[in-house]
Amino acid sequence: MTPPHTVPTAPLTVATVQATPTPGDVAGNALTAADLVRRAGDQGARVAVLPELFLCAYHPPSLAADPAGTDVAAGSAGEVADPRLDPLRAAAREAGVTALVGAAARHPDGRRTIAALVVDRTGAVRVGYDKQQLWGDERELFSAGDRGATLLVDDWRLGLGICYDGCFPEHGRAAALDGAHGYLCPSGYLAGSEHRRDLYYAARALDNTMFVVFANAVGGVDPWRFNGGAAIYDPQGRVLARGADDGTEVLVATLDPAALAATRAAHSMLADRPPNQGGTRVSMSG
């Protein structure tokens, strides 16, 4: 198979965020997101990843009760013009940060998706990716996305996933086979899931010899109480930064292309992977 794309030429500083949004308050949460993006920029980040559904909060009762108030409308090309996001647009533009923030998106065909919005350094907002693997009761509120996505920042290729997507090795692998150097995962892990939270994304990093940036919500009220632990992993799955299980944090790390190249030279699974992994299987008795 074709090896992954050439590694980037310069480091990229990224931020992962854990914070507590207010259920249903898109305007207020956009203001909070703007502050968090500025904090990331002040620490030198060029990319900031905020949690899943951050703009409306991951709170199914609110999402079911007020879809019109909790959704943002996407245009035919994925553009989002919602004026409630203006503070976030301004923050990204002024801080020079590309932000990835979770939202409930309403598409022109009526589909409602769990989306990762990309707010670029000019302040433009668009749907970058729609969650493909819906978890549990999410299927009652949302439609699944039908494609993967890769975000290009400088010469870094960053695959996009949302929470449960990262529990499927195939999802991260698809990003890596598209040449991703990193994998950005806005998420919403509930209290009690710490073991899985800390295992899945480290595994995706090592599986695919790529950096992983995991953002998570924190706080809230049971049964919708989230456990933080936002983290950035190197291409061997080692922690570069990790948040506590509670409290707001903006965590920053620099993704080093030399570390990426060294890992891929020493652990060449992507280049060595057969095109028909597994092939024909034979059953036998023992």
Secondary structure as UniProt FT lines:
FT   STRAND          12..19
FT   TURN            23..24
FT   HELIX           26..42
FT   TURN            43..44
FT   STRAND          47..49
FT   TURN            52..56
FT   HELIX           60..65
FT   HELIX           67..70
FT   STRAND          71..74
FT   TURN            76..77
FT   STRAND          79..80
FT   HELIX           83..85
FT   HELIX           86..95
FT   STRAND          98..106
FT   TURN            108..109
FT   STRAND          112..119
FT   TURN            121..122
FT   STRAND          125..130
FT   TURN            136..137
FT   HELIX           138..141
FT   STRAND          150..153
FT   TURN            154..155
FT   STRAND          156..160
FT   HELIX           163..167
FT   HELIX           169..177
FT   TURN            178..179
FT   STRAND          182..187
FT   TURN            191..192
FT   HELIX           194..208
FT   STRAND          211..221
FT   TURN            222..223
FT   STRAND          224..227
FT   STRAND          231..233
FT   TURN            235..236
FT   STRAND          239..242
FT   STRAND          249..255
FT   HELIX           257..266
FT   HELIX           269..272
FT   TURN            275..278
//
